[in-house]
């Protein structure tokens, strides 16, 4: 199901910085939450800066690294120019750091950071589109990745213009376009990418076959239509169109959740390992975020908005990414360092490459912190929120340590 040719797979040294940098941004991003007070219900530039730190430095960085490996597998052709990934991570790293500094301290540098992020993303988009162009089989995954990158293109243009408006005084209604920027990134790129790649990764890791794909096809179509409708509603300034579009994104997520349930029910691998339990919490967080999002449509309350964002970003997005790192990183390391040794000497199993105790501690601390912090946001308790964040900081430390352990596993084999 997941055929990988050495002609298509990029070298591990090219992908490794994305995972290391992303994990560092994740750990520091959780730590920085101790210095914020989202429980107050007030969103300021400090919080916006943190959001860019987390979404660009962690979510985007890891997704770009994973896409470098998965895109050629999905389209069954080689990269157009895989060496471009050597440009992407340094530009994204420096751009994110400068942008966050602009939000937090020096607004004048915001545009320069935005420009570097723009370079990184345009490079990624160009390489991805040219690789997808070679695809012969237009599967749902290929189409979802295509539209996800279309939406990311629009999002980064809007984001760069907003950076100019904040840092350089360019005339633009930032408040008007902020919602469109968020929907394009979170719904249009991140969620559509997850929808597309889930159709490959979840059946592969769960050994699911022959299931009905109708729900995820509907999720894809509704999400694409909803994101387009939201942007159109922003352009013509019709709030009712934006509200309907948001409802559409919730419907899309509902279809996606139903598809995940179908895949879960048809899986042959029943093990409740660290990956499976991480997925349970991730999709549980998505359900909570969806319920809070629906409530948000009828009750205008910033605490509910922040709690929904908490469970979506720190729960769903983070758990899906970290959970798949426990699968993807050992596979990539094993494939490069040990697969040439098969039949010549004893090689480790993938499970042998997992730091079992560290991953269990990571899961326990992070899950407890996620729940406690989410409750703190809902009831407006700063102490409870920061208590939950403290637990998540410990979990993030274990996560970073686990990623470094997995990436370093067997390095002496190559060196010798």
C-alpha positions as CSV (number, residue, x, y, z in Angstrom):
1,X,0.0,0.0,0.0
2,X,2.9,2.3,0.8
3,X,5.5,1.6,-1.9
4,X,8.7,3.6,-1.6
5,X,11.4,3.6,-4.1
6,X,14.9,4.8,-3.4
7,X,14.6,6.8,-6.6
8,X,11.8,8.8,-5.0
9,X,12.8,9.1,-1.3
10,X,14.9,12.1,-0.3
11,X,17.9,11.4,2.0
12,X,17.2,11.5,5.8
13,X,19.8,14.4,6.3
14,X,17.5,16.6,4.2
15,X,14.4,15.8,6.2
16,X,15.9,15.6,9.7
17,X,16.2,19.4,10.3
18,X,12.5,19.8,9.7
19,X,11.6,17.4,12.5
20,X,14.3,18.6,14.9
21,X,13.5,22.3,14.4
22,X,9.7,21.6,14.6
23,X,10.1,19.7,17.8
24,X,12.2,22.5,19.4
25,X,9.6,25.0,18.3
26,X,6.9,22.8,19.9
27,X,8.7,22.5,23.2
28,X,9.5,26.2,23.4
29,X,6.0,27.2,22.2
30,X,4.4,25.2,25.0
31,X,6.9,26.8,27.4
32,X,6.0,30.3,26.2
33,X,2.3,29.7,27.1
34,X,3.4,30.2,30.7
35,X,4.0,33.9,29.9
36,X,0.6,34.4,28.2
37,X,-2.8,34.8,29.7
38,X,-5.3,33.6,27.2
39,X,-7.7,32.8,30.1
40,X,-8.3,36.5,30.3
41,X,-10.3,36.2,27.0
42,X,-8.1,39.0,25.4
43,X,-6.2,38.3,22.2
44,X,-3.3,40.8,21.6
45,X,-0.2,40.9,19.4
46,X,1.7,38.7,21.9
47,X,-0.8,36.0,21.5
48,X,-0.8,36.4,17.7
49,X,3.0,36.2,17.8
50,X,2.8,32.9,19.8
51,X,0.3,31.6,17.2
52,X,2.8,32.3,14.4
53,X,5.6,30.7,16.4
54,X,3.6,27.5,16.9
55,X,1.9,27.2,13.5
56,X,4.9,28.2,11.4
57,X,7.7,26.9,13.5
58,X,6.1,23.6,14.6
59,X,3.0,22.7,12.5
60,X,4.3,24.0,9.1
61,X,7.9,22.9,9.6
62,X,6.9,19.3,10.4
63,X,4.3,19.2,7.7
64,X,6.8,20.4,5.1
65,X,9.3,17.8,6.2
66,X,6.7,15.1,6.1
67,X,5.5,16.2,2.7
68,X,9.0,16.0,1.3
69,X,8.8,12.3,2.0
70,X,5.1,11.6,1.3
71,X,4.4,13.7,-1.8
72,X,6.5,11.5,-4.1
73,X,4.9,8.4,-2.5
74,X,1.5,9.8,-3.2
75,X,2.1,10.7,-6.8
76,X,4.5,7.8,-7.4
77,X,7.1,10.0,-9.1
78,X,10.2,11.7,-8.0
79,X,10.5,15.3,-6.8
80,X,10.8,18.0,-9.4
81,X,13.8,19.3,-7.5
82,X,14.2,17.9,-4.0
83,X,17.3,20.0,-3.3
84,X,14.9,23.0,-2.9
85,X,14.1,21.7,0.6
86,X,17.6,22.8,1.6
87,X,16.3,26.4,1.1
88,X,12.9,25.9,2.7
89,X,13.8,25.1,6.3
90,X,16.4,27.9,6.8
91,X,14.1,30.5,5.3
92,X,11.1,29.3,7.3
93,X,13.2,29.2,10.5
94,X,14.6,32.7,10.1
95,X,11.4,34.2,8.8
96,X,9.4,32.8,11.8
97,X,11.9,34.1,14.3
98,X,11.9,37.6,12.8
99,X,8.1,37.6,12.5
100,X,7.6,36.7,16.1
101,X,10.2,39.3,17.1
102,X,8.1,41.8,15.1
103,X,4.9,40.8,16.9
104,X,6.5,40.9,20.3
105,X,9.0,43.7,20.3
106,X,9.9,45.5,17.0
107,X,7.0,45.9,14.5
108,X,9.3,47.4,11.9
109,X,11.0,44.0,11.3
110,X,7.7,42.2,10.7
111,X,7.7,42.7,7.0
112,X,11.2,41.3,6.7
113,X,10.3,38.2,8.5
114,X,7.1,37.9,6.4
115,X,9.3,38.1,3.3
116,X,11.5,35.2,4.4
117,X,8.4,33.1,5.2
118,X,7.0,34.0,1.8
119,X,10.2,32.8,0.1
120,X,10.1,29.5,2.0
121,X,6.5,28.9,1.3
122,X,6.6,29.9,-2.4
123,X,9.6,27.6,-2.8
124,X,7.7,24.8,-1.2
125,X,4.6,25.5,-3.3
126,X,6.5,25.7,-6.5
127,X,8.3,22.4,-5.9
128,X,5.1,20.7,-4.8
129,X,3.0,21.9,-7.7
130,X,5.7,20.9,-10.2
131,X,5.9,17.5,-8.6
132,X,2.1,17.0,-8.5
133,X,2.0,18.0,-12.2
134,X,3.8,14.8,-13.0
135,X,1.2,12.6,-11.3
136,X,-0.6,10.2,-13.5
137,X,-3.2,9.0,-10.9
138,X,-5.4,11.9,-9.7
139,X,-6.4,10.3,-6.3
140,X,-8.3,12.1,-3.6
141,X,-5.0,12.6,-1.8
142,X,-3.4,14.3,-4.8
143,X,-6.4,16.6,-5.2
144,X,-6.6,17.5,-1.5
145,X,-2.8,18.3,-1.5
146,X,-3.3,20.4,-4.6
147,X,-6.1,22.5,-3.2
148,X,-4.3,22.7,0.2
149,X,-1.4,24.3,-1.6
150,X,-3.7,26.7,-3.6
151,X,-5.2,27.9,-0.3
152,X,-1.7,28.2,1.3
153,X,-0.7,30.4,-1.7
154,X,-3.6,32.8,-1.1
155,X,-3.0,32.7,2.7
156,X,0.6,33.7,2.5
157,X,-0.1,36.6,0.1
158,X,-2.8,37.9,2.6
159,X,-0.5,37.3,5.5
160,X,2.4,39.2,3.9
161,X,0.1,42.1,3.1
162,X,-1.1,42.1,6.8
163,X,2.5,42.1,7.9
164,X,3.1,45.2,5.7
165,X,0.1,46.8,7.2
166,X,1.2,46.3,10.8
167,X,4.9,47.0,10.3
168,X,5.1,49.4,7.4
169,X,1.7,51.2,7.5
170,X,0.3,49.8,4.3
171,X,-3.4,50.5,4.1
172,X,-5.3,47.2,4.7
173,X,-8.1,46.3,7.1
174,X,-6.2,43.7,9.1
175,X,-9.3,42.9,11.3
176,X,-11.3,42.2,8.1
177,X,-8.8,39.8,6.5
178,X,-7.5,38.1,9.7
179,X,-10.4,35.6,9.6
180,X,-9.8,34.8,6.0
181,X,-6.1,34.3,6.7
182,X,-6.9,31.9,9.6
183,X,-9.5,29.9,7.6
184,X,-7.2,29.6,4.6
185,X,-4.3,28.3,6.8
186,X,-6.2,26.1,9.3
187,X,-9.0,24.9,7.2
188,X,-7.6,25.3,3.7
189,X,-4.1,24.1,4.1
190,X,-3.6,22.2,7.4
191,X,-7.0,20.4,7.6
192,X,-7.1,19.6,3.8
193,X,-3.5,18.2,4.1
194,X,-4.6,16.1,7.0
195,X,-7.7,14.9,5.1
196,X,-5.6,13.9,2.1
197,X,-2.7,12.2,4.0
198,X,-5.0,10.5,6.5
199,X,-6.3,8.4,3.6
200,X,-2.8,7.0,3.2
201,X,-1.3,7.0,6.7
202,X,-4.2,5.8,8.9
203,X,-5.1,2.7,6.8
204,X,-1.4,1.9,6.5
205,X,-0.7,2.0,10.2
206,X,-4.0,0.4,11.1
207,X,-4.0,-2.2,8.3
208,X,-7.5,-1.1,7.1
209,X,-8.7,-2.3,3.7
210,X,-11.8,-2.1,1.6
211,X,-13.6,0.6,3.5
212,X,-16.1,3.1,2.1
213,X,-14.4,6.4,1.2
214,X,-17.6,8.4,0.5
215,X,-17.4,10.4,3.8
216,X,-13.9,11.7,3.2
217,X,-14.7,12.6,-0.4
218,X,-17.6,14.7,0.9
219,X,-15.3,16.2,3.6
220,X,-12.9,17.2,0.9
221,X,-15.5,18.8,-1.4
222,X,-17.3,20.6,1.5
223,X,-14.0,22.0,2.9
224,X,-12.8,23.3,-0.5
225,X,-16.2,24.9,-1.1
226,X,-16.4,26.4,2.4
227,X,-12.9,28.0,2.3
228,X,-13.6,29.5,-1.1
229,X,-17.0,30.8,0.2
230,X,-15.4,32.3,3.2
231,X,-12.8,34.2,1.2
232,X,-15.6,35.4,-1.2
233,X,-17.7,36.5,1.7
234,X,-14.7,38.5,3.0
235,X,-14.2,40.2,-0.4
236,X,-17.8,41.2,-0.8
237,X,-18.1,41.8,3.0
238,X,-21.2,39.6,3.5
239,X,-21.1,38.3,7.1
240,X,-23.9,35.7,6.4
241,X,-21.7,34.1,3.7
242,X,-18.8,33.8,6.2
243,X,-21.1,32.3,8.8
244,X,-22.4,29.7,6.3
245,X,-18.9,29.0,5.2
246,X,-17.8,28.3,8.8
247,X,-20.8,26.0,9.3
248,X,-19.6,24.2,6.1
249,X,-16.1,23.7,7.6
250,X,-17.8,22.1,10.7
251,X,-19.8,19.8,8.4
252,X,-16.6,18.9,6.5
253,X,-14.9,18.0,9.8
254,X,-18.0,15.9,10.7
255,X,-17.7,13.9,7.5
256,X,-14.0,13.5,8.1
257,X,-14.6,12.3,11.7
258,X,-17.1,9.7,10.4
259,X,-14.5,8.5,7.9
260,X,-11.9,8.1,10.7
261,X,-14.5,6.0,12.6
262,X,-15.0,3.8,9.6
263,X,-11.2,3.3,9.2
264,X,-11.0,2.5,12.9
265,X,-13.7,-0.1,12.7
266,X,-12.2,-1.8,9.7
267,X,-8.6,-1.9,11.0
268,X,-6.9,-5.3,11.3
269,X,-4.2,-4.0,13.8
270,X,-5.9,-3.7,17.2
271,X,-2.9,-2.7,19.2
272,X,-3.4,0.2,21.6
273,X,0.2,1.5,21.3
274,X,1.5,5.0,21.8
275,X,0.5,5.9,18.3
276,X,-3.1,4.6,18.6
277,X,-3.7,6.3,22.0
278,X,-2.3,9.6,20.7
279,X,-4.7,9.4,17.8
280,X,-7.6,8.7,20.2
281,X,-6.8,11.9,22.1
282,X,-6.2,13.9,18.9
283,X,-9.5,13.0,17.4
284,X,-11.3,13.4,20.8
285,X,-9.9,16.9,20.9
286,X,-11.2,17.5,17.4
287,X,-14.7,16.4,18.6
288,X,-14.5,18.8,21.5
289,X,-13.3,21.7,19.3
290,X,-16.1,21.0,16.9
291,X,-18.7,21.1,19.7
292,X,-17.2,24.3,21.1
293,X,-17.1,25.8,17.6
294,X,-20.9,25.1,17.1
295,X,-21.6,26.7,20.5
296,X,-19.5,29.6,19.4
297,X,-21.8,30.3,16.5
298,X,-24.7,30.9,18.9
299,X,-22.9,32.3,21.9
300,X,-20.4,35.1,21.3
301,X,-17.8,34.3,24.1
302,X,-14.1,34.7,23.7
303,X,-13.3,32.1,26.3
304,X,-15.2,29.5,24.2
305,X,-13.3,30.7,21.1
306,X,-10.0,30.3,22.8
307,X,-10.9,26.9,24.3
308,X,-12.0,25.7,20.8
309,X,-8.7,26.9,19.4
310,X,-6.8,25.2,22.3
311,X,-8.3,21.8,21.6
312,X,-7.9,22.3,17.8
313,X,-4.3,23.4,17.8
314,X,-2.8,21.9,21.0
315,X,-5.0,18.9,20.9
316,X,-5.9,17.8,17.3
317,X,-3.1,19.3,15.2
318,X,-0.4,18.7,17.8
319,X,-1.4,15.1,18.7
320,X,-1.7,14.1,15.0
321,X,1.7,15.5,14.2
322,X,3.5,14.1,17.3
323,X,1.7,10.8,17.0
324,X,2.8,10.4,13.4
325,X,6.4,11.3,14.3
326,X,6.4,8.2,16.4
327,X,5.7,6.2,13.2
328,X,7.3,8.2,10.4
329,X,10.7,9.0,12.1
330,X,11.5,5.3,13.0
331,X,10.5,4.2,9.5
332,X,12.7,6.8,7.8
333,X,15.6,6.0,10.0
334,X,15.2,2.3,9.6
335,X,14.7,2.6,5.8
336,X,17.9,4.6,5.3
337,X,20.2,3.0,7.9
338,X,19.0,-0.6,8.3
339,X,17.2,-1.7,5.1
340,X,20.5,-2.2,3.2
341,X,21.5,-4.6,6.0
342,X,18.5,-6.9,5.7
343,X,19.7,-10.4,5.0
344,X,23.3,-9.5,6.0
345,X,22.9,-9.0,9.7
346,X,20.3,-8.7,12.4
347,X,18.4,-5.5,12.2
348,X,16.0,-3.9,14.7
349,X,12.3,-3.8,14.4
350,X,10.5,-0.5,14.2
351,X,9.1,-0.9,17.7
352,X,12.7,-1.3,19.0
353,X,13.5,2.2,17.9
354,X,10.8,3.8,20.1
355,X,11.8,5.2,23.5
356,X,9.0,3.4,25.2
357,X,9.2,4.9,28.7
358,X,9.8,8.5,27.5
359,X,6.9,8.3,25.0
360,X,4.6,7.1,27.8
361,X,5.6,9.9,30.1
362,X,5.1,12.3,27.2
363,X,1.6,11.1,26.6
364,X,0.6,11.2,30.2
365,X,1.9,14.7,31.1
366,X,0.7,16.2,27.8
367,X,-2.8,14.7,28.0
368,X,-3.3,15.7,31.6
369,X,-2.1,19.2,30.7
370,X,-4.3,19.4,27.7
371,X,-7.5,18.6,29.7
372,X,-6.6,20.9,32.7
373,X,-5.5,23.8,30.5
374,X,-8.7,23.5,28.4
375,X,-10.9,23.6,31.4
376,X,-8.9,26.6,32.7
377,X,-9.7,28.4,29.5
378,X,-13.4,27.6,29.6
379,X,-13.9,28.8,33.1
380,X,-11.4,31.7,32.9
381,X,-9.0,30.4,35.5
382,X,-5.5,31.6,35.0
383,X,-4.1,29.3,37.7
384,X,-5.7,26.2,36.2
385,X,-4.6,27.2,32.7
386,X,-1.0,27.7,33.7
387,X,-1.1,24.5,35.8
388,X,-2.1,22.5,32.7
389,X,0.5,24.3,30.6
390,X,3.2,23.3,33.2
391,X,2.3,19.7,32.7
392,X,2.4,20.1,28.9
393,X,5.9,21.7,29.2
394,X,7.2,18.5,30.8
395,X,5.5,16.4,28.1
396,X,7.0,18.6,25.4
397,X,10.4,18.0,26.9
398,X,9.9,14.2,26.7
399,X,8.6,14.6,23.1
400,X,11.7,16.5,22.0
401,X,13.9,14.0,23.7
402,X,12.1,11.1,22.0
403,X,12.5,12.7,18.5
404,X,16.2,13.2,19.0
405,X,16.5,9.6,20.3
406,X,14.7,8.2,17.3
407,X,16.7,10.3,14.8
408,X,20.0,9.3,16.4
409,X,19.1,5.6,16.5
410,X,21.6,3.5,14.6
411,X,23.7,6.5,13.6
412,X,26.8,4.6,14.5
413,X,25.9,2.0,11.9
414,X,26.3,4.6,9.2
415,X,29.4,6.1,10.7
416,X,31.1,2.6,10.9
